Amino acid sequence: MQHKVLVNMASVDVVREASQELNLQLGITSAIILAFACVLALVLSRVVSTPFRAARDSMFLLGDMRVEDALQRNSETKRTCRWSFTEVSDLRLSFFHAATCLQAWREHEMDRRVQLEEERTSRIHKTVEKAVRGAGKLVHPMVLISADAFSKLEQLTSYEELRNTRKLVFLDTEEALAMFKADNSIIFLSHQWLAWGFPDNATKTHLNAMKRAIKTASARVGAKGAGSRCAWENTYVWVDYCSIAQDHRGMQMLAVSSLPVYSASADIFVIIAPPAEHQSSRRCDLQSYNARGWCRAEMLAKICSSGLENFFIFASGEGDLEPVTEDTLPSLSMFVFEGEFSCCQQRHIKSSCDKEALVEPVLGLYSLVLRQIRANVNCKNMEPIMKHIRDNKERFFPTLYSFQAEGVGAEERELFGPLVGATEAYVEELSLPECTVSFHSWQRPGGEPRLSRPCLFGRFLKFESPRFSDAFVRHAGNTCPYPMQPGDSGSLH
């Protein structure tokens, strides 16, 4: 009863006010706690997310190969976030390790790239220097067979067999070649092979055509009044199968490099291209000859050394020699690397391509034209050739070529690349004496041979006597014919 009185004595409003005040205090406290929690959560999220976002940005920089910027950002993050979770620290450390390794790798690759570029530049320089310095020089003996011995052959016979039977004449030096030409004439024969691995067919079409062409060429040279040196017994022949080693690849390439000297030293250059049948049953003639890469290389060697002088075609079985002139020259393609090569047709079963082997010799041929024009020598013959080359430079010197081996897809390989420009720059830097080159030897009135021409290095070779120590003619290995006489020093001046 007493309790009820006490309750009834408290007014409802008083109780409600107390309750509302309590609720207000609780609300304020809750709001403060919630605000503090939000602030704390924001601060904590900021502390936690900042290093992760820094790591993200650093990874972006690393992906863009901006390694230094990434390392710098990582260092700044380390200073601003001195306190962090273990996971964040581990992430930063792992990133630093990865970035450091990537930076070291990049520096190594950059050094390696610089080294490769230097090596490439050095290779280009050496290739150009070798091509230019070797052009117009006899780096392989000129090997000849007498016209009489050739006319008695029953079939085209290889260099090795003729050498072993002592039917070849070897001219080891330019001086020996000059001396030999004082008493003898030389006929250069260029032809297309009619079989795989052998130059003629079963009916001996080319051999018979060569024999007739030699007689016609000898008569034409003799008609110029060159005296006894053009007599039949003093006439000699150069033809690839008889004059170039067939079994030794290194000697082959040396002979190819000497083609300008061979062709320019010949009294007459004759293309042998009568109608014939190839082993593959294809028709062969002047058109097919003109399609062959090696035939084009021989023609290019001829025109780059002595122009169109004494350049003829024997294109019929019985016909006369047809001279090559500026008007007929465009019908003969000199684009060597657009020509057909047996190695390419056989899908490079030996894993090498003749096109690559011809790069250096062809560069040398181009340098001969550049040097003669720069030295104002033989310009009448060289200027039309130079114009033809400049108008078709990419066809003469393709930057790339397609290599395809048996069972493998075609592969683009570099052929000339920057070599042509490097050759032009190299020749431009040569002095005029170094540029002077001539392929001509002549006789004095007394009949003694005299050679006086500037060499590649500007020195003059003068021989007033036909007898000297290191210029001699070898007949298949036997030293012969120009014995030293008392008083002859044999020195080269």
C-alpha positions as CSV (number, residue, x, y, z in Angstrom):
1,M,0.0,0.0,0.0
2,Q,2.9,2.3,0.9
3,H,4.6,1.6,-2.5
4,K,1.5,2.5,-4.5
5,V,1.3,5.8,-2.7
6,L,4.9,6.6,-3.6
7,V,4.3,5.8,-7.3
8,N,1.2,7.8,-7.4
9,M,3.1,10.7,-5.9
10,A,5.6,10.9,-9.0
11,S,4.1,12.7,-11.9
12,V,4.2,11.2,-15.4
13,D,5.8,14.2,-16.8
14,V,8.7,14.0,-14.4
15,V,9.3,10.4,-15.4
16,R,9.1,11.2,-19.1
17,E,11.5,14.1,-18.8
18,A,14.0,11.9,-17.0
19,S,13.7,9.2,-19.7
20,Q,14.1,11.7,-22.5
21,E,17.1,13.2,-20.9
22,L,18.7,9.8,-20.6
23,N,17.9,8.9,-24.2
24,L,19.4,12.2,-25.3
25,Q,22.6,11.5,-23.4
26,L,22.7,8.0,-24.9
27,G,22.1,9.4,-28.4
28,I,24.8,12.0,-28.0
29,T,27.2,9.4,-26.7
30,S,26.3,7.0,-29.6
31,A,26.8,9.7,-32.2
32,I,30.2,10.6,-30.7
33,I,31.2,7.0,-30.6
34,L,30.0,6.5,-34.2
35,A,31.8,9.6,-35.5
36,F,34.9,8.6,-33.7
37,A,34.6,5.1,-35.2
38,C,34.1,6.6,-38.7
39,V,37.1,8.8,-38.3
40,L,39.2,5.9,-36.9
41,A,38.0,3.7,-39.7
42,L,38.9,6.4,-42.3
43,V,42.3,6.9,-40.7
44,L,43.0,3.2,-40.5
45,S,41.8,2.6,-44.1
46,R,44.1,5.5,-45.2
47,V,47.0,4.0,-43.4
48,V,46.3,0.5,-44.8
49,S,45.4,1.5,-48.4
50,T,48.2,4.1,-49.0
51,P,51.0,1.6,-49.3
52,F,48.9,-0.7,-51.4
53,R,48.0,2.2,-53.7
54,A,51.7,3.2,-53.8
55,A,52.5,-0.4,-54.7
56,R,49.9,-0.4,-57.4
57,D,51.3,2.8,-58.9
58,S,54.8,1.5,-58.7
59,M,53.8,-1.7,-60.5
60,F,52.3,0.5,-63.3
61,L,55.6,2.3,-63.6
62,L,57.5,-0.9,-63.5
63,G,55.2,-2.3,-66.3
64,D,56.1,0.8,-68.4
65,M,59.8,0.0,-67.8
66,R,60.2,3.3,-65.8
67,V,62.3,1.5,-63.2
68,E,63.9,4.5,-61.7
69,D,60.6,6.3,-61.1
70,A,59.2,3.1,-59.5
71,L,62.1,2.8,-57.1
72,Q,61.8,6.5,-56.2
73,R,58.1,6.2,-55.5
74,N,58.8,3.1,-53.4
75,S,61.4,5.0,-51.4
76,E,59.0,7.9,-50.8
77,T,56.3,5.4,-49.6
78,K,58.8,4.0,-47.2
79,R,59.4,7.4,-45.7
80,T,55.7,8.4,-45.4
81,C,54.6,5.0,-44.1
82,R,57.1,4.3,-41.5
83,W,54.6,2.1,-39.6
84,S,52.7,-0.5,-41.6
85,F,51.5,-4.0,-41.5
86,T,53.9,-6.9,-41.9
87,E,52.2,-7.8,-45.2
88,V,52.7,-4.3,-46.6
89,S,56.3,-4.3,-45.6
90,D,56.8,-7.7,-47.3
91,L,55.1,-6.4,-50.4
92,R,57.3,-3.3,-50.5
93,L,60.4,-5.4,-50.0
94,S,59.5,-7.9,-52.7
95,F,58.7,-5.1,-55.1
96,F,62.0,-3.4,-54.3
97,H,63.8,-6.7,-55.0
98,A,61.9,-7.2,-58.3
99,A,62.6,-3.6,-59.4
100,T,66.3,-3.9,-58.6
101,C,66.6,-7.1,-60.5
102,L,64.8,-5.6,-63.5
103,Q,66.9,-2.5,-63.4
104,A,70.1,-4.7,-63.4
105,W,68.7,-6.8,-66.3
106,R,67.8,-3.7,-68.3
107,E,71.3,-2.1,-67.8
108,H,72.8,-5.4,-68.8
109,E,70.7,-5.6,-71.9
110,M,71.4,-2.0,-72.8
111,D,75.2,-2.7,-72.5
112,R,74.7,-5.8,-74.6
113,R,72.8,-3.9,-77.2
114,V,75.5,-1.2,-77.4
115,Q,78.1,-4.0,-77.7
116,L,76.1,-5.7,-80.5
117,E,75.7,-2.4,-82.3
118,E,79.5,-1.8,-82.0
119,E,80.2,-5.3,-83.3
120,R,77.7,-4.9,-86.2
121,T,79.3,-1.6,-87.1
122,S,82.7,-3.2,-87.0
123,R,81.5,-6.1,-89.2
124,I,80.0,-3.7,-91.7
125,H,83.3,-1.7,-91.8
126,K,85.4,-4.9,-92.2
127,T,83.1,-6.2,-94.9
128,V,83.2,-3.0,-96.8
129,E,86.9,-2.5,-96.4
130,K,87.6,-6.1,-97.6
131,A,85.2,-5.7,-100.6
132,V,86.7,-2.3,-101.6
133,R,90.3,-3.2,-101.0
134,G,90.0,-6.6,-102.7
135,A,88.1,-5.3,-105.7
136,G,90.1,-5.2,-108.9
137,K,92.9,-7.4,-107.4
138,L,93.9,-10.8,-108.4
139,V,93.2,-12.7,-105.1
140,H,93.1,-16.1,-107.0
141,P,95.3,-17.1,-110.0
142,M,93.8,-16.7,-113.4
143,V,93.6,-20.2,-114.8
144,L,93.6,-20.7,-118.6
145,I,93.6,-23.5,-121.1
146,S,95.0,-23.0,-124.6
147,A,92.5,-22.7,-127.4
148,D,94.2,-25.6,-129.2
149,A,93.9,-27.9,-126.1
150,F,90.3,-26.7,-125.6
151,S,89.4,-27.5,-129.2
152,K,90.6,-31.1,-128.7
153,L,88.5,-31.7,-125.6
154,E,85.8,-34.4,-126.2
155,Q,83.7,-33.0,-123.4
156,L,83.8,-30.0,-121.0
157,T,86.4,-31.1,-118.5
158,S,86.7,-30.0,-114.9
159,Y,89.4,-27.8,-113.4
160,E,90.7,-30.7,-111.2
161,E,91.1,-33.1,-114.1
162,L,92.8,-30.5,-116.4
163,R,95.1,-29.5,-113.6
164,N,96.1,-33.1,-112.9
165,T,96.8,-33.7,-116.6
166,R,98.8,-30.5,-116.8
167,K,96.7,-28.7,-119.4
168,L,96.2,-25.5,-117.5
169,V,98.2,-22.3,-117.2
170,F,98.2,-20.5,-113.8
171,L,98.9,-16.8,-113.7
172,D,99.5,-16.1,-110.0
173,T,100.0,-12.3,-109.9
174,E,98.8,-9.3,-111.8
175,E,102.3,-8.8,-113.0
176,A,102.4,-12.3,-114.4
177,L,99.1,-11.7,-116.1
178,A,100.4,-8.5,-117.7
179,M,103.5,-10.3,-118.9
180,F,101.5,-13.2,-120.3
181,K,99.2,-10.9,-122.2
182,A,102.2,-9.3,-124.0
183,D,102.6,-12.5,-126.0
184,N,99.1,-14.1,-125.7
185,S,95.4,-13.2,-126.1
186,I,92.7,-14.3,-123.8
187,I,89.0,-15.2,-124.5
188,F,86.5,-15.2,-121.6
189,L,83.5,-17.5,-122.1
190,S,80.4,-17.1,-120.0
191,H,77.5,-19.6,-120.2
192,Q,74.6,-21.3,-118.5
193,W,75.0,-24.8,-117.2
194,L,72.8,-27.4,-118.9
195,A,72.6,-29.9,-116.1
196,W,72.7,-30.2,-112.3
197,G,76.3,-30.5,-111.4
198,F,77.6,-30.5,-115.0
199,P,77.8,-27.6,-117.5
200,D,76.8,-29.4,-120.7
201,N,74.2,-31.7,-122.0
202,A,74.5,-35.1,-123.7
203,T,74.7,-33.6,-127.2
204,K,77.6,-31.3,-126.1
205,T,75.8,-28.3,-127.3
206,H,77.9,-25.8,-125.4
207,L,81.2,-27.4,-126.0
208,N,80.6,-27.3,-129.8
209,A,79.3,-23.7,-129.6
210,M,82.4,-22.7,-127.5
211,K,84.8,-24.2,-130.1
212,R,83.1,-22.3,-132.9
213,A,83.0,-19.1,-130.8
214,I,86.7,-19.3,-129.9
215,K,87.7,-19.5,-133.6
216,T,85.4,-16.5,-134.5
217,A,86.7,-14.5,-131.5
218,S,90.3,-15.3,-132.2
219,A,89.8,-14.2,-135.8
220,R,88.1,-10.9,-134.6
221,V,90.9,-10.1,-132.2
222,G,93.5,-10.9,-134.8
223,A,91.8,-8.6,-137.3
224,K,92.6,-5.7,-135.0
225,G,96.3,-6.1,-135.9
226,A,97.5,-7.2,-132.5
227,G,100.3,-9.3,-134.1
228,S,101.5,-12.7,-133.1
229,R,99.9,-12.6,-129.7
230,C,96.6,-13.2,-131.4
231,A,97.8,-16.2,-133.4
232,W,95.9,-19.5,-132.7
233,E,98.8,-21.0,-130.9
234,N,98.9,-18.0,-128.6
235,T,95.2,-17.9,-127.8
236,Y,94.0,-19.0,-124.4
237,V,90.5,-19.5,-122.9
238,W,88.9,-18.9,-119.6
239,V,85.7,-20.8,-118.8
240,D,84.2,-21.4,-115.4
241,Y,84.2,-25.2,-115.3
242,C,87.8,-25.5,-116.5
243,S,89.2,-22.4,-114.7
244,I,87.6,-22.5,-111.3
245,A,88.0,-25.2,-108.6
246,Q,84.8,-27.3,-108.5
247,D,85.5,-29.2,-105.2
248,H,86.9,-26.4,-103.0
249,R,84.3,-23.8,-101.9
250,G,86.9,-21.4,-100.6
251,M,88.9,-21.3,-103.8
252,Q,85.6,-20.8,-105.7
253,M,84.8,-17.7,-103.8
254,L,88.3,-16.3,-104.2
255,A,87.9,-16.9,-108.0
256,V,84.5,-15.1,-107.9
257,S,86.2,-12.1,-106.2
258,S,88.7,-12.0,-109.0
259,L,86.1,-12.1,-111.8
260,P,86.6,-8.3,-112.5
261,V,90.3,-8.9,-113.2
262,Y,89.6,-12.0,-115.3
263,S,86.9,-10.4,-117.5
264,A,88.7,-7.1,-117.8
265,S,92.0,-8.8,-118.7
266,A,90.4,-10.8,-121.5
267,D,90.8,-9.5,-125.0
268,I,87.2,-10.5,-125.6
269,F,84.2,-11.5,-123.5
270,V,81.7,-13.8,-125.1
271,I,78.3,-15.0,-123.9
272,I,77.7,-18.6,-125.1
273,A,73.9,-19.0,-125.4
274,P,72.9,-21.2,-128.3
275,P,69.5,-22.9,-128.2
276,A,69.9,-26.1,-126.1
277,E,67.9,-28.4,-123.8
278,H,68.5,-28.5,-120.1
279,Q,68.7,-31.8,-118.1
280,S,65.3,-30.8,-116.7
281,S,63.9,-30.7,-120.3
282,R,63.7,-26.9,-120.2
283,R,64.7,-24.9,-123.2
284,C,67.9,-22.9,-122.7
285,D,69.0,-19.9,-124.8
286,L,70.0,-16.3,-124.3
287,Q,66.8,-15.6,-122.4
288,S,67.4,-18.4,-119.9
289,Y,71.1,-17.4,-119.7
290,N,70.0,-13.9,-118.8
291,A,67.8,-15.4,-116.0
292,R,70.6,-17.1,-114.2
293,G,72.1,-15.4,-111.1
294,W,75.7,-16.5,-111.7
295,C,75.6,-15.5,-115.4
296,R,74.4,-12.1,-114.4
297,A,77.3,-11.9,-111.9
298,E,79.8,-12.6,-114.7
299,M,78.2,-9.9,-116.9
300,L,78.2,-7.4,-114.0
301,A,81.9,-8.1,-113.4
302,K,82.6,-7.4,-117.0
303,I,80.7,-4.1,-117.3
304,C,81.9,-2.8,-113.8
305,S,85.5,-3.3,-114.8
306,S,85.8,-2.4,-118.4
307,G,82.3,-1.4,-119.6
308,L,80.9,-2.7,-122.9
309,E,84.3,-2.8,-124.6
310,N,84.9,-6.2,-126.4
311,F,81.6,-7.6,-125.1
312,F,79.9,-10.1,-127.5
313,I,77.1,-12.6,-127.6
314,F,77.2,-16.0,-129.5
315,A,73.6,-17.0,-129.5
316,S,73.3,-19.3,-132.5
317,G,75.0,-22.4,-133.4
318,E,76.6,-21.1,-136.6
319,G,76.2,-17.3,-136.3
320,D,78.8,-14.5,-135.8
321,L,79.5,-12.6,-132.6
322,E,76.9,-10.0,-131.8
323,P,78.4,-6.9,-130.0
324,V,76.7,-5.7,-126.8
325,T,76.0,-1.9,-127.1
326,E,74.3,0.7,-124.9
327,D,71.2,0.1,-126.9
328,T,71.2,-3.7,-126.4
329,L,72.4,-3.6,-122.8
330,P,68.9,-3.1,-121.3
331,S,67.9,-6.5,-122.7
332,L,70.6,-8.1,-120.5
333,S,69.6,-8.0,-116.9
334,M,72.3,-7.2,-114.4
335,F,70.1,-7.7,-111.3
336,V,72.1,-10.5,-109.9
337,F,70.0,-11.2,-106.9
338,E,66.8,-11.4,-108.9
339,G,68.3,-14.2,-110.9
340,E,67.8,-17.9,-110.5
341,F,70.2,-19.9,-108.4
342,S,70.4,-23.7,-108.3
343,C,70.8,-23.6,-104.5
344,C,67.4,-21.8,-104.2
345,Q,65.7,-24.2,-106.7
346,Q,67.0,-27.2,-104.7
347,R,65.8,-25.6,-101.4
348,H,69.3,-25.2,-100.0
349,I,70.0,-28.8,-99.2
350,K,73.5,-27.6,-98.1
351,S,72.0,-24.9,-95.8
352,S,73.8,-22.1,-97.6
353,C,72.7,-19.7,-100.3
354,D,74.9,-18.4,-103.1
355,K,73.2,-15.0,-102.8
356,E,74.9,-14.5,-99.4
357,A,78.3,-15.5,-100.8
358,L,77.9,-13.0,-103.6
359,V,77.3,-9.9,-101.4
360,E,80.9,-9.1,-100.9
361,P,82.0,-9.6,-104.5
362,V,79.1,-7.5,-105.8
363,L,79.9,-4.7,-103.3
364,G,83.5,-4.8,-104.7
365,L,82.2,-4.4,-108.2
366,Y,80.1,-1.4,-107.2
367,S,83.1,0.1,-105.5
368,L,85.1,-0.2,-108.8
369,V,82.5,1.9,-110.6
370,L,82.5,4.5,-107.8
371,R,86.3,4.7,-107.6
372,Q,86.7,5.0,-111.4
373,I,84.2,7.8,-111.6
374,R,85.6,9.6,-108.6
375,A,89.1,9.4,-110.0
376,N,87.8,10.5,-113.4
377,V,89.2,7.3,-115.0
378,N,87.3,5.3,-117.7
379,C,84.3,7.6,-117.2
380,K,83.0,7.0,-120.8
381,N,82.4,3.4,-119.9
382,M,81.5,3.8,-116.3
383,E,78.9,6.7,-116.4
384,P,76.2,4.7,-118.2
385,I,76.8,1.8,-115.8
386,M,76.5,4.1,-112.8
387,K,73.3,5.6,-114.0
388,H,71.8,2.2,-114.5
389,I,72.8,1.2,-111.0
390,R,71.5,4.4,-109.4
391,D,68.2,4.1,-111.2
392,N,67.7,0.5,-109.9
393,K,69.7,0.5,-106.7
394,E,67.3,-1.6,-104.6
395,R,67.2,-4.2,-107.4
396,F,71.0,-4.3,-107.6
397,F,71.4,-4.4,-103.9
398,P,68.3,-5.8,-102.1
399,T,68.1,-5.1,-98.4
400,L,66.5,-8.5,-97.6
401,Y,65.9,-11.8,-99.4
402,S,63.7,-14.8,-98.8
403,F,65.5,-18.0,-97.7
404,Q,63.7,-21.3,-97.8
405,A,65.1,-24.6,-96.8
406,E,63.5,-28.0,-97.5
407,G,60.5,-28.6,-95.2
408,V,60.8,-25.2,-93.6
409,G,58.8,-22.0,-94.2
410,A,60.3,-19.0,-96.0
411,E,62.5,-16.8,-93.8
412,E,63.4,-13.1,-94.4
413,R,67.1,-12.6,-94.1
414,E,69.2,-9.5,-94.4
415,L,71.3,-9.4,-97.6
416,F,72.9,-6.0,-98.1
417,G,71.2,-4.0,-95.3
418,P,73.3,-0.8,-94.7
419,L,76.4,-2.1,-96.7
420,V,75.7,-0.1,-99.8
421,G,75.6,3.2,-98.0
422,A,78.6,2.3,-96.0
423,T,80.5,1.4,-99.2
424,E,79.6,4.8,-100.8
425,A,80.8,6.6,-97.7
426,Y,84.0,4.5,-97.5
427,V,84.9,5.3,-101.2
428,E,84.1,8.9,-100.6
429,E,86.7,9.1,-97.9
430,L,89.4,7.5,-100.0
431,S,92.1,9.7,-101.5
432,L,92.2,10.1,-105.3
433,P,95.3,7.9,-105.6
434,E,93.5,5.2,-103.7
435,C,90.5,5.5,-106.0
436,T,92.5,5.2,-109.2
437,V,92.2,1.8,-110.7
438,S,93.0,0.4,-114.2
439,F,92.8,-3.0,-115.6
440,H,94.9,-2.3,-118.7
441,S,98.4,-3.5,-119.5
442,W,100.3,-2.6,-122.6
443,Q,103.5,-3.1,-124.6
444,R,106.3,-0.8,-125.3
445,P,107.6,-0.5,-128.9
446,G,110.4,-2.9,-128.1
447,G,107.9,-5.7,-127.3
448,E,108.6,-5.8,-123.6
449,P,105.5,-5.7,-121.4
450,R,105.1,-2.7,-119.2
451,L,102.6,-2.3,-116.3
452,S,102.3,1.0,-114.6
453,R,99.1,1.6,-112.7
454,P,98.1,2.9,-109.3
455,C,97.1,0.2,-106.9
456,L,94.4,0.4,-104.3
457,F,96.8,1.9,-101.8
458,G,98.2,4.5,-104.1
459,R,101.6,2.8,-104.8
460,F,102.7,2.4,-108.4
461,L,104.0,-0.9,-109.7
462,K,106.4,-0.4,-112.6
463,F,108.1,-3.3,-114.4
464,E,110.5,-2.3,-117.1
465,S,111.7,-5.9,-117.6
466,P,109.8,-9.1,-118.3
467,R,112.0,-11.0,-115.8
468,F,111.5,-10.7,-112.1
469,S,111.4,-13.0,-109.2
470,D,107.9,-13.3,-108.0
471,A,105.9,-12.9,-111.2
472,F,105.9,-16.2,-113.1
473,V,103.7,-18.5,-115.0
474,R,103.0,-22.0,-113.7
475,H,101.9,-24.9,-115.9
476,A,100.1,-27.1,-113.4
477,G,102.6,-26.7,-110.7
478,N,105.9,-26.4,-112.7
479,T,107.8,-23.1,-112.4
480,C,108.8,-21.9,-115.8
481,P,109.9,-19.4,-118.3
482,Y,111.2,-16.1,-116.9
483,P,114.6,-16.9,-115.3
484,M,116.3,-14.1,-113.4
485,Q,119.3,-12.5,-115.2
486,P,122.3,-10.9,-113.5
487,G,121.4,-7.4,-112.5
488,D,117.7,-8.0,-112.2
489,S,116.6,-7.1,-108.7
490,G,113.0,-8.2,-109.1
491,S,111.9,-5.5,-106.6
492,L,108.5,-3.9,-106.6
493,H,108.5,-0.1,-106.6
